[in-house]
Amino acid sequence: MRTTGLLIVALALAGCTAPPQQSSLTTPPSPPPPSPTTTPSVLDFPQRPRALPLDGVDPCGVLTADQRTSLSLDNPPSAYVEPSFGGARACTIRSTTSGNVARIALVLVSGADVWLSENAQVDYTVSAIEGYTAITVRTPDVNNACNVEVDVADGQFLDVMFRDGGNSTAVQQDHLCLGAQRVAEAAMASLLQKR
């Protein structure tokens, strides 16, 4: 009888105890806390309004004559190939008014997310132009230029550089970034209308 009583007490106590904890082998690990310094990737880009492929586009024809005038880019556009972007077709336009130079390159070998990589070693901010992700890029120790990179299609981006063309008084980089932004906005408006 004493054994039966102990068995009943043991069963009663077993019913009151907490269930065994799951082991690390059966419990999925909890996700790591979000890091405030997480680097955005192409997956973080908002969806494009539509793909805007740059194949077959003439870089010197992206800006209209009226747009070039409103941006004070009054010299004739000059086409060339930019080897640093995988042979991208490019165009430079100088302003005799400000002495600054705009460059438009149509990059077909890489997405704009290349600028978000640690390997790029640049400072950047992410915004949008016409609903497309735009990355303003400042290269450390290069104060005479600023780039805006617009994610237009998978594996393609529009590169706009605005640089000091050798003015006697150096142009502030903030002003150059504003110039790059204005040229990129005009270029995107033009591309959307033409494509």
Buried (B, 14 or more C-beta within 10 A) or exposed (E): EEEEEEEEEEEEEEEEEEEEEEEEEEEEEEEEEEEEEEEEEBEEBEEBEEEBBBEEBEBBEBBBEEBBEEBBBEBEBEEBEBEEBEEBBBBBBBBEEBBBBBBBBBBBEBBBBBBBEEEBEBEBEBEEBBEBBBBBBBBEEEBBBBBBBBBBBEEBBBBBBBBBBEEEEEBEBEBBBBBBBBBBBBBBBBBBEEE
